[in-house]
Amino acid sequence: MKKQDISDDQVNYVYLSIGSNLGNRLHFLEKSKYLLETQGIKIIKTSSYYETESWPDPSFPKFINAVLLIKTKLNHFDLYKKIKSIEKELGRKIAPQNHPRNCDIDILDFNRKIIKSNKDSVNLEIPHPRMHNRSFVLFPLFEICKNWSHPKFKKNIVKLLSSLKKNNLRSIKII
């Protein structure tokens, strides 16, 4: 008997960014992938891990980031809620924006759609509103999808990478 998978006619294809800059960073990233899978979220591709300085404050510990391509039956809002519960399970605390954290998971792209929603006091904007400026998102995304293009800006990933500032390009390394 064939193992049942998520049928392609009901599935959403989503790119997620995962990152950590506290504690055993690789452990938190691997654990976040495991927890996604336990929630019925199928990981199709995973990029390499990339290390960058913290932004906007490089005095914070360095981040390790990766990008995942997943498929799920969850809608964008239910996926967001699952992600937030995984971050909390991994010890993420409420802190000022861009402060160090055990686990950060962001929805980058959901079926190549432009989504703005406000539900239950959550403002959700997809594609991620700052992803096009972030080397730690674009490099791993390029690694797993060389023909990806930004749904809102209609620019392919090569153009987005070439528009990054030189210091963004110098500060990232694959590990």
N, C-alpha and C positions, 0 to 999 in steps of 0.2 A: 504494500500500500504506500502510495506517495505521500510524503509529509505535506500537509497543507501549509501554504504560505499566503501572505497577503495577496489577494487577487489584484491584478494590475488595473482593472476597471474601477476599483474603489480606492486606489492608493494615492497618497500625496507624496511627492518627491521634494525633499527639504534639505537644504544645506545648513548645518549648524557649526558654530565656532565654539570650541571648548578651550578653557585656559585656567591656569593656576599660577599663583606666585607666593604661596605660603606652604610651609611644611614639606612633605614628600610630594612634590608637584606631579611627578610621573604617576605615583600611586593614585592621586586624586583624579587624574585624567583617565587612567585605566578603569578606576571604580565608576566614574561617571558613564563611561561607555557600557560597562556591565549593567548598571542600573537602568540605562536607556533600554537595553535589550530585555530586561525583566519586565518592562512596561509595555511590551509588544511592539517596540520600535525596532525595526530591522536596519542594522548598519550595513550599507552596501559597499562603501569605500571609506577609507580613513587615510588622511595625509600623513606624512612624516611629522615629527614634532619639531617645532621651531622655537628658539629662544630669542627674546627681545628684552630691551630695557622697559621698565614700567613707563607708562605714559599717563598723564603728562609729567609725572614726578619721577625722574630717573634715580632718585635716592631710595625709592622703594625696591624691594627684591625683584629680580628679573622674572619675567613671565615665561612659561612654556605654553604654546598654543598649538592647536591642530584644527582641521576642518573635517567634518564628516558629511557624507551623503547618506541620508536615511530614507526609508519609506515607511509610511504609517497611515493608518485609517483615521487618525485623530485630525480634527480641524485645527486651524492655527491657534485658536484660543485654548483649546484643551491641551494641545502640545505645550504651549507656554506654561500652563498650570503644572503639567508633569515636570517640566524643566525646573521650575522654581521649587517644586517639592524635592527634586534630586539635589539641587544646590543646598537646600536646607538640611537634608539628610547627611550631606557631606560636611556640614559644619559652617556653612556660609552664614555670617552674621549681618545684621543691618549696620551699614557703615556709610560714610560719605562716598559719593560717586568717585570711581577710579582709585579707591583705596585697596590695599592688598586683600586677597581673598583666596580661600581654599579651592573654590570652584566657581567658574563663570561659564554659563552656557547661553549663547545667543542664537536666535533664529536669523540667519542671513537672507535666505531666499525660500519661499514657499510656493512651489509650482510655477515659478517665474511670474508671479502675480504682484501687483502693487496693492498692499493692504494697509488701511488705516482703520483701526477699530478702538472703541472705548467701551469696555464692558467691566462691570464690577470694579470701577475705579482704576482700571488698568488701561493705559494708553499703549497700544501696540502698533508699531510701524515696521512694515516689511516691504521691501528689503531694509535691512538694518541701515539706519540713516547716516552712519559714519563709516560704514565698511569700505567705501571707495577710497578712503584716505589712510587705510591701515595696512601696512605691509604684513603684519602678523595674521591678517585675514586673506589678503590677496595672494600671497605666495603659496600657502597651503591649498587655497581654492584652485589656483592655476594648476597645481600638481595633480589634482584629481579630476579637473574638468577644464581642459585647455581651450574649449570653445564657449565657455560660459560668457554671457553678456548681462549687463546690469539691466533689469527690467524697467527701471525708471529713467535712467540716463541714456539707455540704448547704446552703451559703449562696451566693446568686448574687453575681456580681462587683460589682454596685452596692452591696450591703450590705457587702461586704468593703472596698470603696473608702471608703464612708462611715464605717467604723470606724477608719480610719487616723488617727494623731495629726496634729494641725494642722501641726507642723513637717515631717512627711513630705510633706504636700501642698504646702507652700510651697517646698520645696527641689528640686522636679523641674521641668525645663523641656524642651519639645520643641525639637529642633534641625533 
